[in-house]
Amino acid sequence: MTTTATEATQVQIAEEIRKRQRFVITSHSRPDGDAVGSSLAMAYALRALGKDVRVVSHDPPPPPLLVFPGVAAIEVTAAVDDPGDAVIVMECGDLKRTGVGGLERGFVINIDHHPGNTMYGAMNWFDLSAAACGEMVFDLIRELQVPLSVEIATHIYIAILTDTGSFHYSNITPRTFDICRECVEAGVHPPAVARSIFDSNNLGRLKLFGAVLSKMELDATGRIATVFVDRKLAADCGGTYEDTEGLINLPLTVKDILAVVFFKENGPDDWRVSLRSKGEIDVNAVAKQFGGGGHKNASGCSARGEFAALKILFQQRLTAAITAAGA
């Protein structure tokens, strides 16, 4: 049987892991389910091999994930003094995007599935076909011959569930469901995981969803939705920016809406922009125009300028993406 390039890289990374003892695992700032799930699945696997592991993050994990094994123990820090024998970075296109200083001093293993990865590691494993970084971690854990414990399986399932938009996005393959089947066989209970992630809202979050959606605007065609939140609106509702996680997907439940742009205020005329779409509409191409990136149906970037002007600009770019997709 012919060995593919990605399989060869996977074998090489497994060899490097076996001969090293102390690891730091991290992912991008403002971690999502795939970042947290991939990191912790890898951590549990390495600990099963007797390795010493630190999982670090520049920002706290999303509150709904705190009920899962190991999440509360993630170290929130802006820098590490000791990068250990190796640093494993999950789904992060550039090392700076981790927001954690000191990692560059270590032996960096870069594991990612997003277009635009800068291949910054001493070892780089990039697999665009993976629906989530968690799929790659699953393969690596198998290569390391670590049994699929319920803790490992739970975090792989969380990674896949969240990064596919609850199995909504077009990056899903038969491999995705094969891995999920193995996770369920290992003890994962999908309804319980889904309830913990999606049905654990606080009242402030619910009020914030209502306030943001009440201000939603549509373009002239009714196919592009624009939503925004600033810190005052979040505070007035008794919520936080973290409480807006998942909100961007709600407008896409409307049949005629094909794309959504969500502006979050970082500071005066400074915005974090999230993009979502349906089908073949490539919002990753739009995000790249502003120095961002992600997936075809789910991407993000930063932008500076007055909200009114940026709203028009992003609507224009999304209109072009819709036209390019023939939608």
Helices and strands as residue ranges (DSSP letters): H 5-18, E 22-26, H 33-48, E 52-57, G 63-67, G 71-73, E 75-76, E 86-90, G 95-98, G 103-105, E 108-112, E 123-126, H 133-143, H 150-163, H 174-185, H 190-198, H 203-214, E 217-218, E 224-229, H 231-236, G 241-244, G 247-253, E 259-267, E 270-277, H 283-288, E 293-294, E 298-304, H 307-324
